[in-house]
């Protein structure tokens, strides 16, 4: 869980810097696979860690603290 939270926090930071960054591109920068990052994002949404304001644009709002 700690690894997931760390990866999600880094992903949110990357997305804030580059909103057009793909999940695959972010995964490469984070040293993980696209499938793993997608799974973490889905789990983060299910657990209330992430909430997308606009799912089509994947603009993310952090729910509960990631630490």
Legacy VTK file of the C-alpha trace (Angstrom):
# vtk DataFile Version 3.0
C-alpha trace
ASCII
DATASET POLYDATA
POINTS 67 float
0.000 0.000 0.000
2.831 2.427 0.771
4.328 1.855 -2.681
0.939 2.476 -4.278
0.475 5.737 -2.364
3.979 6.891 -3.281
3.459 6.084 -6.968
0.053 7.812 -6.965
1.482 10.917 -5.294
4.239 11.065 -7.894
1.721 10.478 -10.697
-0.499 13.327 -9.452
2.570 15.573 -9.382
3.518 14.590 -12.939
-0.052 15.194 -14.132
-0.083 18.626 -12.498
3.061 19.496 -14.421
1.992 17.893 -17.703
-1.789 17.319 -17.992
-1.334 15.660 -21.394
1.010 12.982 -20.036
-0.281 9.503 -20.812
-0.484 6.727 -18.254
2.127 4.825 -20.239
4.464 7.812 -20.341
4.012 8.427 -16.637
4.597 4.755 -15.853
7.952 4.871 -17.654
8.981 7.963 -15.681
7.892 6.306 -12.428
9.723 3.064 -13.151
6.631 0.883 -13.292
4.409 -0.627 -15.951
1.341 0.916 -17.509
-0.804 -1.947 -16.159
0.494 -1.448 -12.621
-0.105 2.295 -12.710
-3.609 1.796 -14.129
-4.339 -0.677 -11.326
-3.069 1.761 -8.704
-5.201 4.552 -10.185
-8.297 2.324 -10.129
-7.581 1.225 -6.560
-6.930 4.840 -5.541
-10.331 5.848 -6.895
-12.054 2.904 -5.178
-10.357 3.731 -1.866
-11.206 7.437 -2.127
-7.590 8.540 -2.546
-8.311 10.017 -5.981
-11.385 11.569 -7.535
-11.598 12.642 -11.146
-13.461 15.921 -11.626
-13.871 15.095 -15.296
-13.279 11.400 -16.034
-12.920 12.043 -19.763
-10.075 14.481 -19.167
-8.814 12.605 -16.093
-8.350 15.793 -14.151
-7.579 14.457 -10.729
-8.387 15.760 -7.284
-6.732 14.143 -4.305
-9.211 12.765 -1.792
-7.706 11.536 1.444
-4.053 12.228 2.103
-1.698 9.922 0.279
0.824 9.632 3.104
LINES 1 68
67 0 1 2 3 4 5 6 7 8 9 10 11 12 13 14 15 16 17 18 19 20 21 22 23 24 25 26 27 28 29 30 31 32 33 34 35 36 37 38 39 40 41 42 43 44 45 46 47 48 49 50 51 52 53 54 55 56 57 58 59 60 61 62 63 64 65 66
